[in-house]
Each structure stands twice: as C-alpha cells, then as structure tokens.
Amino acid sequence: MLNLVLAYLGVAFMVGLCGIGSAYGLTICGNTVVGALKKRPDAMGTYILLSALPSTQGIYGFVGYFMVAGFLTAEITALQAAAIFGVGLA
C-alpha cells in the first residue's frame, strides 16, 4: 500500500509541477508579448503563437501520467514506486 501511495505522489508531482511551470512560462511570455506589441503591432499573430509555446509543458505532465498509468496497481514493487516518484520530481 505504501508503494502505491509513493507512486501516486510521484504522479501528483509530475502533473502538478508541469502545470506550475507552464503557468509561470505563460505569464512571462504574455508579459513579453504585451511589451513587444507596443513596438511592432503588425506582428501580433507571430507573438501570440510564440506566447502559447510554454503551454506544452503541461501536456508533457499528462503524457507522463499516461505512460506510467499501467504500473499503478496494487502489486507495484518498491523499486517501481521509487522510479515513478523520481521521474515525478525530475
């Protein structure tokens, strides 16, 4: 049971930290786009596209969850749980 809790904690870190990093990156890019649009308002489409790129980090967290979802069973070993926890922190 403790192994499963450790694995789920790793998954929570994986999805949560990716979401936090994505939100932080979007904030930085959004602020930069607003500043850049003051100088070149004709390049708005390019700037909006580039400002959305950090949102892919949140998607990577969900993809990581789907990759390890098959291992989240009651028979998980301590090594597998520690590996999922480590991947979640990384």
Secondary structure as GFF3:
##gff-version 3
##sequence-region A 1 90
A	DSSP	alpha_helix	2	39	.	.	.	ID=ss1
A	DSSP	three_ten_helix	41	43	.	.	.	ID=ss2
A	DSSP	alpha_helix	44	51	.	.	.	ID=ss3
A	DSSP	three_ten_helix	53	55	.	.	.	ID=ss4
A	DSSP	alpha_helix	56	68	.	.	.	ID=ss5
A	DSSP	three_ten_helix	69	71	.	.	.	ID=ss6
A	DSSP	alpha_helix	78	89	.	.	.	ID=ss7
###
